Amino acid sequence: MNMLVQPAPLPEELDRGYLGRIMRINGYRHLKEMTDAMAAHFGYEGVKWQERTTHELLSRMAGMTTEQFAQRHTSLPLRRGITSYFPEIPHGALARRSILQLSSMRRKYHAAYFCKKCVSADIHFHGVSYWRRDHQIPGQMWCPKHKCALNFVSSGDPFLSSPIQFVAASEAIPDTLVDESSENVHVQRFLDIAAAIYDRAAPFSVTLVAPMLGDLGRSLGFKSNPKNCKGDLISERIIEVFPRQWLDSVFHGLSLKEPGSYSHRIDGVMHQKTSASSVTAYLLVWAVLFDSAEAAINALSNARHLSSVPTEHNSRRVHKLPEDESLIDLYVEAMGAHTEVAKKLNIPIYTVRPALLRLGLPTLSAAIDSTAIRRVASLSAFYLHRLSFAASARASGLSEERFEGLLRMCGPNLPKALKRMSPKNTPKPRARRAKQTLPTQTAAMA
């Protein structure tokens, strides 16, 4: 038997980078020689390559099941994040070797990305630098840990070599693009959803999710199919809210779409029962439809769960909302976070949000945090203290264009709600709501 050194994969190490490290440690220079050696090492001599995929061999080298290795060290969970092709099969499962043969290990990437600071830290802690999977997420322009621009290599097969070899020969993503992207809430939401999908053991089914997306899209004023006369195109909203250069890098050509024209690859996401496009298209749509990655994953998971219930109209189940005054009360308690109101009511966000928008109550944050408090303060400055538009926009942390968009969603109920959110005007909570006081509200009153 051919004995090989079996190094353990490093945290978030990409499969192809792990393969390259195995080659270097064991002294191999050619992929076929390496895969043949691994096959011999595990007793697969004479077995056809279709029945001993590289994914299986690497899983054995790592001491993991094929499912564990797929979820922790491959891009498969993201690339197969939503599919109409055997969605019931877990990522990396041997039940369908055809999936592993076709897409388990990606051979070609647009570019290979790494962080110079991570390279230095890896050399110090591990004695070797390696390729991190999270740096390869489409649209990830900066290192999440070090908050600096990533470097990239776009020729050859760099993953089979160590990143340290490319420190001098690589290019850095321009700081202007990094700054514009990292400060955009929709870009961050896109990346958060992508990261959350990596944690899933199996993909979402397009067939089960599409009806929910169509209902949600209609409730937010978007066309759910090309036959709709009314509604906006979500493709145009995407072009509006994402930075142009960043958008071109993840979905080339979308920003050049003719205004008013229907994009089947983007707008089709909300009605087609087979995959309308790449997973990137769904991520862009989800980042617009939902307030947070958590809300997106929960809604998609619920769609999958509810679909198993033998009810004819699952996706159109009617949820009874409370009276308007109760909705306003909850909005005040949640500091303007629509997702928090939905959680308190245990009603899907796509039902709660239209009701709050009808009352002129925009979402001020995806969660209860400093962002919500800052926007409450800026709107209070504008509506209650009569500060100028420009001064209020600066206080919000938004661009003037985005602050104007926020104001356009505000109605007469908002100033009343803002008065109650202000610490000076917050009444003592009634007994039945005493336990619902939020931690950030307490901090704001301190």
Secondary structure per residue as TSV (DSSP state, phi and psi in degrees):
chain	resnum	aa	ss	phi	psi
A	1	M	-	360.0	139.0
A	2	N	-	-81.0	112.7
A	3	M	-	-88.9	131.1
A	4	L	-	-120.4	152.1
A	5	V	-	-77.1	129.2
A	6	Q	-	-111.7	89.4
A	7	P	-	-71.7	144.4
A	8	A	-	-73.5	140.6
A	9	P	-	-66.5	143.8
A	10	L	-	-83.8	163.6
A	11	P	T	-55.2	124.7
A	12	E	T	62.3	20.9
A	13	E	B	-70.2	129.3
A	14	L	-	-69.3	142.3
A	15	D	H	-56.0	-43.8
A	16	R	H	-69.7	-33.2
A	17	G	H	-66.9	-38.0
A	18	Y	H	-62.8	-41.7
A	19	L	H	-60.5	-43.6
A	20	G	H	-61.7	-38.3
A	21	R	H	-68.7	-37.5
A	22	I	H	-62.1	-41.4
A	23	M	H	-61.3	-45.5
A	24	R	H	-66.1	-41.9
A	25	I	H	-64.4	-37.1
A	26	N	H	-95.9	3.6
A	27	G	T	78.1	25.7
A	28	Y	-	-101.2	146.0
A	29	R	-	-114.9	-15.4
A	30	H	S	-121.2	139.2
A	31	L	H	-60.4	-46.2
A	32	K	H	-61.9	-41.3
A	33	E	H	-61.4	-39.2
A	34	M	H	-67.6	-47.0
A	35	T	H	-65.7	-37.8
A	36	D	H	-63.3	-39.3
A	37	A	H	-66.5	-40.4
A	38	M	H	-65.2	-40.4
A	39	A	H	-61.3	-43.1
A	40	A	H	-65.9	-38.2
A	41	H	H	-59.6	-35.5
A	42	F	T	-103.7	11.8
A	43	G	T	77.9	29.2
A	44	Y	-	-98.7	20.7
A	45	E	T	-58.6	135.8
A	46	G	T	81.8	-6.9
A	47	V	-	-82.4	134.0
A	48	K	-	-61.2	148.3
A	49	W	G	-62.0	-27.0
A	50	Q	G	-65.5	-22.7
A	51	E	G	-103.7	5.2
A	52	R	S	-142.7	69.5
A	53	T	-	-61.9	155.7
A	54	T	H	-59.4	-33.5
A	55	H	H	-59.8	-43.8
A	56	E	H	-64.5	-41.6
A	57	L	H	-64.2	-42.6
A	58	L	H	-66.6	-36.1
A	59	S	H	-61.5	-42.1
A	60	R	H	-64.9	-41.7
A	61	M	H	-61.4	-35.7
A	62	A	H	-82.4	-10.6
A	63	G	T	72.9	31.7
A	64	M	-	-124.7	162.1
A	65	T	-	-72.1	162.6
A	66	T	H	-64.1	-32.3
A	67	E	H	-69.5	-44.4
A	68	Q	H	-61.5	-45.6
A	69	F	H	-64.7	-39.6
A	70	A	H	-62.2	-42.4
A	71	Q	H	-75.0	-30.4
A	72	R	H	-97.1	-23.1
A	73	H	H	-135.3	9.7
A	74	T	-	-126.4	164.7
A	75	S	S	-89.1	3.0
A	76	L	H	-57.2	-44.1
A	77	P	H	-59.0	-30.3
A	78	L	H	-82.8	-47.5
A	79	R	H	-64.5	-26.2
A	80	R	T	-110.2	25.7
A	81	G	S	-61.0	-32.6
A	82	I	E	-141.9	130.9
A	83	T	E	-154.0	159.3
A	84	S	S	-108.2	3.2
A	85	Y	S	-103.3	98.8
A	86	F	S	48.8	59.0
A	87	P	T	-66.4	-17.0
A	88	E	T	-78.3	-10.7
A	89	I	S	-84.4	122.4
A	90	P	-	-61.7	153.9
A	91	H	T	-59.9	128.8
A	92	G	T	84.2	-2.6
A	93	A	-	-68.0	145.8
A	94	L	G	-82.0	-4.4
A	95	A	G	-60.8	-28.2
A	96	R	G	-131.4	86.1
A	97	R	H	-63.6	-22.5
A	98	S	H	-60.5	-34.4
A	99	I	H	-66.2	-42.1
A	100	L	H	-67.5	-38.1
A	101	Q	H	-66.1	-39.7
A	102	L	H	-82.9	-35.5
A	103	S	H	-144.2	8.3
A	104	S	T	-67.7	-49.0
A	105	M	S	-111.4	115.5
A	106	R	-	-78.8	126.8
A	107	R	-	-88.6	-32.2
A	108	K	-	-121.1	129.8
A	109	Y	-	-119.3	152.7
A	110	H	S	-58.2	-40.1
A	111	A	-	-162.8	163.0
A	112	A	E	-110.0	126.0
A	113	Y	E	-110.8	144.7
A	114	F	E	-152.7	162.8
A	115	C	-	-109.9	126.5
A	116	K	H	-60.0	-38.3
A	117	K	H	-68.7	-35.4
A	118	C	H	-66.1	-37.9
A	119	V	H	-59.5	-47.4
A	120	S	H	-62.9	-43.2
A	121	A	H	-65.7	-38.6
A	122	D	H	-65.1	-41.4
A	123	I	H	-60.5	-40.2
A	124	H	H	-68.6	-44.6
A	125	F	H	-89.9	-36.9
A	126	H	H	-110.0	-13.6
A	127	G	S	79.1	3.2
A	128	V	S	-155.5	146.6
A	129	S	-	-96.0	154.5
A	130	Y	-	-148.7	165.7
A	131	W	-	-88.6	121.6
A	132	R	B	-89.4	137.9
A	133	R	S	-65.9	-40.2
A	134	D	G	-67.2	-20.6
A	135	H	G	-74.0	-15.3
A	136	Q	G	-95.7	0.0
A	137	I	S	-61.0	130.4
A	138	P	T	-53.2	130.0
A	139	G	T	88.4	-2.8
A	140	Q	-	-82.9	97.7
A	141	M	-	-91.7	-13.6
A	142	W	B	-135.8	161.3
A	143	C	-	-78.0	120.9
A	144	P	T	-59.8	-28.7
A	145	K	T	-83.0	-47.5
A	146	H	T	-97.8	-6.8
A	147	K	-	58.4	31.7
A	148	C	S	-120.9	161.1
A	149	A	B	-61.9	142.4
A	150	L	-	-80.9	153.6
A	151	N	E	-99.6	158.8
A	152	F	E	-146.1	155.3
A	153	V	E	-125.7	133.6
A	154	S	-	-122.7	19.7
A	155	S	S	-135.5	153.7
A	156	G	S	72.0	-152.6
A	157	D	-	-125.6	71.5
A	158	P	G	-63.5	-25.0
A	159	F	G	-63.3	-21.0
A	160	L	G	-79.3	-7.4
A	161	S	S	-112.1	170.3
A	162	S	-	-81.5	141.9
A	163	P	G	-56.9	-29.1
A	164	I	G	-62.5	-22.3
A	165	Q	G	-70.3	-16.2
A	166	F	G	-111.6	7.1
A	167	V	T	-57.0	-43.7
A	168	A	T	-84.2	-26.9
A	169	A	T	-97.5	3.2
A	170	S	-	-97.6	169.2
A	171	E	E	-109.5	150.0
A	172	A	E	-99.2	143.2
A	173	I	-	-66.1	132.9
A	174	P	-	-55.5	138.2
A	175	D	H	-60.1	-34.0
A	176	T	H	-62.2	-40.7
A	177	L	H	-69.4	-39.7
A	178	V	H	-63.2	-47.1
A	179	D	H	-62.9	-45.2
A	180	E	H	-63.8	-39.9
A	181	S	H	-74.4	-44.9
A	182	S	H	-67.1	-22.3
A	183	E	T	-92.0	-2.8
A	184	N	-	-91.5	123.4
A	185	V	H	-65.4	-32.7
A	186	H	H	-72.7	-36.5
A	187	V	H	-63.1	-45.5
A	188	Q	H	-62.9	-38.1
A	189	R	H	-66.6	-41.3
A	190	F	H	-55.8	-48.0
A	191	L	H	-69.6	-35.7
A	192	D	H	-65.5	-41.3
A	193	I	H	-65.5	-42.6
A	194	A	H	-59.0	-43.9
A	195	A	H	-64.8	-37.4
A	196	A	H	-67.6	-33.4
A	197	I	H	-66.0	-30.6
A	198	Y	H	-61.7	-23.9
A	199	D	T	-82.2	-6.9
A	200	R	-	-87.8	141.1
A	201	A	S	-82.7	-18.5
A	202	A	S	-144.0	159.1
A	203	P	-	-78.4	167.1
A	204	F	E	-81.7	149.5
A	205	S	E	-92.8	126.0
A	206	V	H	-57.7	-41.5
A	207	T	H	-59.9	-36.7
A	208	L	H	-84.2	-31.3
A	209	V	H	-84.8	-33.3
A	210	A	H	-54.7	-45.0
A	211	P	H	-60.0	-39.4
A	212	M	H	-65.5	-41.7
A	213	L	H	-64.1	-38.4
A	214	G	H	-63.1	-45.0
A	215	D	H	-62.9	-44.9
A	216	L	H	-64.8	-43.9
A	217	G	H	-59.6	-44.7
A	218	R	H	-63.0	-40.7
A	219	S	H	-64.6	-23.7
A	220	L	T	-99.2	7.2
A	221	G	T	90.0	18.1
A	222	F	B	-102.1	153.1
A	223	K	-	-71.3	128.1
A	224	S	S	-93.2	-9.8
A	225	N	S	-160.1	163.1
A	226	P	T	-65.9	-14.4
A	227	K	T	-83.0	-15.6
A	228	N	-	-64.5	132.6
A	229	C	S	-85.4	-34.9
A	230	K	S	-99.1	155.7
A	231	G	S	109.2	158.9
A	232	D	B	-91.7	159.6
A	233	L	-	-87.7	127.2
A	234	I	H	-67.7	-24.6
A	235	S	H	-62.1	-36.2
A	236	E	H	-75.8	-31.1
A	237	R	H	-66.4	-39.0
A	238	I	H	-61.2	-45.5
A	239	I	H	-61.3	-33.6
A	240	E	H	-73.4	-39.6
A	241	V	H	-97.1	-20.8
A	242	F	S	-93.7	146.8
A	243	P	-	-59.1	136.6
A	244	R	H	-60.5	-48.2
A	245	Q	H	-64.0	-41.9
A	246	W	H	-62.0	-45.1
A	247	L	H	-61.3	-42.0
A	248	D	H	-61.9	-31.3
A	249	S	H	-74.1	-27.6
A	250	V	H	-101.0	-25.3
A	251	F	S	-145.0	80.4
A	252	H	T	-59.0	132.5
A	253	G	T	94.3	-15.6
A	254	L	G	-64.0	-40.0
A	255	S	G	-67.6	-16.3
A	256	L	G	-94.1	5.0
A	257	K	S	-59.7	140.4
A	258	E	-	-62.9	126.3
A	259	P	T	-54.8	132.0
A	260	G	T	88.4	-9.1
A	261	S	-	-85.1	142.9
A	262	Y	-	-81.6	129.7
A	263	S	-	-104.7	109.5
A	264	H	T	-64.2	-30.3
A	265	R	T	-73.2	-22.3
A	266	I	T	-113.4	-60.3
A	267	D	G	-63.7	-28.4
A	268	G	G	-68.0	-14.3
A	269	V	G	-56.0	-31.7
A	270	M	G	-87.8	3.0
A	271	H	T	-144.4	-21.3
A	272	Q	-	-76.1	134.7
A	273	K	S	-89.0	-4.4
A	274	T	S	-116.4	161.7
A	275	S	-	-55.0	118.0
A	276	A	-	-72.6	-28.0
A	277	S	S	-167.7	-160.1
A	278	S	-	-73.2	167.7
A	279	V	H	-60.7	-29.5
A	280	T	H	-56.8	-39.0
A	281	A	H	-61.5	-42.8
A	282	Y	H	-66.6	-39.2
A	283	L	H	-61.3	-41.4
A	284	L	H	-62.7	-44.5
A	285	V	H	-65.8	-45.2
A	286	W	H	-62.1	-36.5
A	287	A	H	-66.6	-20.9
A	288	V	H	-91.3	-39.8
A	289	L	H	-74.6	-28.6
A	290	F	-	-114.1	155.0
A	291	D	S	-82.6	-19.9
A	292	S	S	-158.1	164.5
A	293	A	H	-63.0	-39.2
A	294	E	H	-61.7	-44.2
A	295	A	H	-63.9	-39.7
A	296	A	H	-63.8	-52.0
A	297	I	H	-63.4	-39.5
A	298	N	H	-63.8	-44.5
A	299	A	H	-65.2	-42.3
A	300	L	H	-67.1	-38.5
A	301	S	H	-67.1	-40.4
A	302	N	H	-64.5	-37.6
A	303	A	H	-61.8	-40.7
A	304	R	H	-67.4	-40.6
A	305	H	H	-69.7	-45.6
A	306	L	H	-66.1	-26.8
A	307	S	T	-66.5	-21.5
A	308	S	T	-80.7	-11.6
A	309	V	S	-80.9	128.0
A	310	P	-	-74.8	64.1
A	311	T	-	-115.7	137.9
A	312	E	T	-67.8	-34.6
A	313	H	T	-123.8	54.1
A	314	N	G	-54.8	-49.0
A	315	S	G	-70.3	-12.7
A	316	R	G	-114.1	24.9
A	317	R	-	-61.0	134.9
A	318	V	-	-88.1	128.6
A	319	H	-	-108.8	128.7
A	320	K	-	-83.9	122.0
A	321	L	-	-91.8	152.9
A	322	P	-	-72.8	175.8
A	323	E	-	-62.5	159.6
A	324	D	H	-55.9	-41.9
A	325	E	H	-63.0	-37.5
A	326	S	H	-67.8	-37.8
A	327	L	H	-62.7	-41.1
A	328	I	H	-65.2	-40.6
A	329	D	H	-57.7	-46.9
A	330	L	H	-66.0	-37.3
A	331	Y	H	-61.5	-41.9
A	332	V	H	-64.7	-45.9
A	333	E	H	-60.6	-34.9
A	334	A	T	-87.4	6.6
A	335	M	T	53.3	36.0
A	336	G	T	84.2	9.0
A	337	A	-	-89.4	109.9
A	338	H	H	-58.8	-38.5
A	339	T	H	-63.9	-34.2
A	340	E	H	-69.5	-37.1
A	341	V	H	-62.8	-43.6
A	342	A	H	-61.8	-39.5
A	343	K	H	-64.2	-42.8
A	344	K	H	-64.1	-35.2
A	345	L	H	-86.7	-13.5
A	346	N	T	55.7	43.9
A	347	I	-	-127.1	140.9
A	348	P	-	-54.3	143.4
A	349	I	H	-60.1	-32.2
A	350	Y	H	-71.8	-10.4
A	351	T	H	-95.1	-37.8
A	352	V	H	-73.0	-43.0
A	353	R	H	-58.2	-48.4
A	354	P	H	-59.2	-35.6
A	355	A	H	-65.5	-41.0
A	356	L	H	-70.1	-39.3
A	357	L	H	-65.2	-35.1
A	358	R	H	-61.5	-31.9
A	359	L	T	-84.0	2.0
A	360	G	T	76.1	30.8
A	361	L	-	-117.4	93.1
A	362	P	-	-73.2	160.1
A	363	T	-	-75.3	129.8
A	364	L	-	-99.1	-12.3
A	365	S	-	-169.0	155.8
A	366	A	S	-76.5	-14.8
A	367	A	S	-156.5	170.3
A	368	I	S	-80.2	103.5
A	369	D	S	-154.9	-171.2
A	370	S	H	-64.0	-27.4
A	371	T	H	-62.4	-43.7
A	372	A	H	-62.4	-46.3
A	373	I	H	-61.8	-39.8
A	374	R	H	-64.9	-41.5
A	375	R	H	-72.3	-35.2
A	376	V	H	-59.3	-44.7
A	377	A	H	-63.5	-39.9
A	378	S	H	-70.0	-39.5
A	379	L	H	-70.5	-35.1
A	380	S	H	-63.7	-39.9
A	381	A	H	-61.0	-39.6
A	382	F	H	-75.8	-48.7
A	383	Y	H	-84.9	-38.9
A	384	L	T	-96.3	-34.5
A	385	H	S	-107.5	1.5
A	386	R	-	60.8	33.2
A	387	L	-	-71.2	161.4
A	388	S	-	-67.2	160.6
A	389	F	H	-58.2	-47.3
A	390	A	H	-63.4	-43.3
A	391	A	H	-66.0	-39.3
A	392	S	H	-67.3	-38.4
A	393	A	H	-62.8	-42.7
A	394	R	H	-61.7	-39.7
A	395	A	H	-66.6	-27.9
A	396	S	H	-76.7	-22.3
A	397	G	T	82.9	6.5
A	398	L	S	-103.5	161.1
A	399	S	-	-69.8	160.6
A	400	E	H	-60.8	-36.1
A	401	E	H	-64.0	-44.9
A	402	R	H	-72.2	-33.5
A	403	F	H	-66.4	-37.3
A	404	E	H	-63.1	-41.4
A	405	G	H	-61.5	-36.4
A	406	L	H	-65.2	-43.1
A	407	L	H	-63.3	-34.1
A	408	R	H	-65.3	-22.1
A	409	M	T	-88.6	-5.8
A	410	C	-	-85.2	141.1
A	411	G	-	-123.1	-176.1
A	412	P	T	-63.4	-19.6
A	413	N	H	-74.2	-21.4
A	414	L	H	-66.9	-48.1
A	415	P	H	-55.2	-38.3
A	416	K	H	-64.1	-41.6
A	417	A	H	-66.6	-38.9
A	418	L	H	-62.9	-38.5
A	419	K	H	-59.3	-39.8
A	420	R	H	-75.1	-26.0
A	421	M	H	-76.6	-24.7
A	422	S	S	-66.8	131.3
A	423	P	G	-53.7	-36.0
A	424	K	G	-70.4	-23.8
A	425	N	G	-110.2	5.6
A	426	T	-	-77.7	117.2
A	427	P	-	-73.5	161.1
A	428	K	-	-63.8	134.0
A	429	P	-	-65.9	143.2
A	430	R	-	-68.9	158.6
A	431	A	G	-56.5	-40.0
A	432	R	G	-69.3	-12.8
A	433	R	G	-114.3	5.4
A	434	A	G	-59.2	-35.7
A	435	K	G	-81.2	-5.0
A	436	Q	G	-99.4	4.9
A	437	T	-	-62.5	130.2
A	438	L	-	-86.6	147.1
A	439	P	H	-57.2	-38.2
A	440	T	H	-72.1	-29.0
A	441	Q	H	-66.5	-39.3
A	442	T	H	-63.7	-42.5
A	443	A	H	-64.3	-38.3
A	444	A	H	-67.7	-28.2
A	445	M	H	-86.5	-11.0
A	446	A	-	-71.1	360.0
